[in-house]
């Protein structure tokens, strides 16, 4: 079962969070979605209550400006995604395609894994594409919010979608 926290919109991309562990990262990612005009999906269970104070603090007042769909598990998310006919692009340290070499398309769902464990093999196998941010050899990974920001920026650049200015001309 999926639960919409805000009405679904027509966004160029969706950022999906697989069982997020850290409320501050989740709030930061939802704030990023609000600022850049992306929809968001949270695949539960999360490692914290979604109403947690730290989660709200990190998202600030931006959480009311992003369309978020919550899914009780990955199967529910997959059913929702299949019905929408959307491509799943996994950000993974186990991928081989550098994120800047991948061709993104409007409607893609970019999926980030748990901060503590990534995603299980079944989720990895469900993705139509997997991208990696190349790092120096001795480094393991970036913070999930930093990684998502980099990939979202490249994806939006490729599909020609820029956030609208909210300043008066």
C-alpha positions in Angstrom: 0.0 0.0 0.0 1.2 3.5 -0.8 0.2 6.7 1.0 0.6 10.1 -0.6 1.6 12.8 1.8 1.1 15.5 -0.8 -0.7 15.5 -4.1 1.3 13.9 -6.9 2.6 16.4 -9.4 4.2 16.2 -12.8 7.9 16.5 -11.9 10.7 15.9 -14.2 12.3 13.3 -11.9 11.5 11.5 -8.6 14.0 10.8 -5.9 13.2 7.5 -4.0 14.7 6.8 -0.6 15.1 3.1 0.3 14.5 2.6 4.0 16.3 5.8 5.1 18.2 5.5 8.4 19.0 9.1 9.3 16.2 11.6 9.6 18.5 14.6 8.9 19.5 13.1 5.6 15.9 12.3 4.7 14.8 15.9 5.6 17.7 17.3 3.6 16.8 15.2 0.5 13.1 16.2 0.7 14.2 19.8 1.0 16.4 19.3 -2.1 13.3 17.9 -4.0 11.2 20.8 -2.9 13.8 23.3 -4.1 14.5 21.7 -7.4 10.9 20.7 -8.2 11.2 16.9 -7.9 8.8 14.4 -6.4 9.9 12.1 -3.7 9.1 8.5 -2.6 10.0 6.9 0.7 10.2 3.2 0.8 9.6 2.0 4.4 10.4 0.9 6.9 12.4 4.0 7.8 14.9 3.9 10.7 13.0 6.7 12.4 9.4 7.9 12.7 8.6 10.1 9.8 7.2 12.7 12.2 10.5 12.7 14.1 11.6 16.2 15.3 15.0 16.0 13.7 13.4 15.0 10.4 11.1 18.0 10.4 14.0 20.3 11.5 16.2 19.2 8.6 13.3 19.6 6.1 12.2 22.8 7.7 9.1 24.4 6.1 10.1 22.9 2.7 8.3 19.6 3.5 5.0 21.1 2.6 6.3 22.0 -0.8 7.2 18.5 -2.1 5.0 15.7 -3.2 6.0 12.6 -1.2 4.5 9.1 -1.7 5.3 6.7 1.1 5.4 2.9 0.3 5.1 0.4 3.1 7.7 -1.9 1.4 9.7 -2.3 -1.8 7.0 -4.5 -3.3 4.5 -1.7 -3.0 6.9 0.7 -4.5 7.6 -1.6 -7.4 3.8 -2.0 -8.1 3.4 1.8 -8.1 6.4 2.3 -10.4 5.3 -0.4 -12.8 1.8 1.1 -13.0 3.5 4.5 -13.8 5.9 2.9 -16.4 8.9 4.7 -14.9 12.5 3.7 -15.2 14.5 3.0 -12.0 18.0 4.3 -11.8 20.0 3.1 -8.7 22.8 5.2 -7.3 25.3 2.5 -6.0 28.9 2.1 -5.0 28.6 -1.3 -6.8 27.7 0.2 -10.2 30.1 0.4 -13.1 28.6 3.3 -15.1 29.8 6.7 -14.0 26.8 9.0 -13.3 27.9 11.6 -15.9 28.1 9.0 -18.6 24.5 7.8 -18.2 21.7 9.2 -20.4 18.9 10.3 -18.0 15.3 10.8 -19.2 12.4 12.8 -17.9 10.3 10.6 -15.6 13.3 8.6 -14.2 13.2 7.6 -10.6 16.6 8.0 -8.9 16.9 5.6 -6.0 19.3 6.0 -3.1 19.8 3.2 -0.5 20.1 3.1 3.2 22.9 5.1 4.7 24.1 2.0 6.7 23.6 -0.8 4.1 22.7 0.4 0.6 20.0 -1.8 -1.0 19.6 -5.6 -1.0 20.3 -7.7 -4.1 16.6 -7.9 -5.0 16.4 -4.1 -5.2 19.7 -3.9 -7.1 18.4 -6.4 -9.6 15.1 -4.4 -10.1 16.9 -1.3 -11.3 17.0 -0.8 -15.1 20.3 1.1 -14.6 22.9 1.6 -11.9 25.2 4.6 -11.7 28.3 5.3 -9.6 30.0 8.5 -8.6 33.7 7.7 -9.2 35.8 8.4 -6.0 39.4 8.3 -5.2 40.4 4.6 -4.6 40.8 4.9 -0.8 37.4 6.5 -0.3 34.3 4.3 0.2 31.3 6.6 -0.3 29.8 10.1 -0.1 27.0 11.1 2.2 23.7 10.0 0.6 22.4 13.6 0.3 25.6 14.8 -1.3 25.6 11.9 -3.8 21.9 12.4 -4.6 22.5 16.2 -5.2 25.3 15.5 -7.7 23.3 13.0 -9.7 20.1 15.0 -9.6 22.1 18.0 -10.9 23.5 16.0 -13.8 20.1 14.4 -14.6 18.3 17.8 -14.6 21.1 19.3 -16.8 20.7 16.5 -19.3 17.0 16.7 -19.6 17.1 20.5 -19.9 15.1 21.1 -16.7 16.2 23.9 -14.4 14.5 25.1 -11.3 12.4 28.2 -11.9 13.6 31.4 -10.3 11.4 32.6 -7.5 12.7 36.1 -7.6 10.8 38.9 -9.3 12.1 40.1 -12.7 
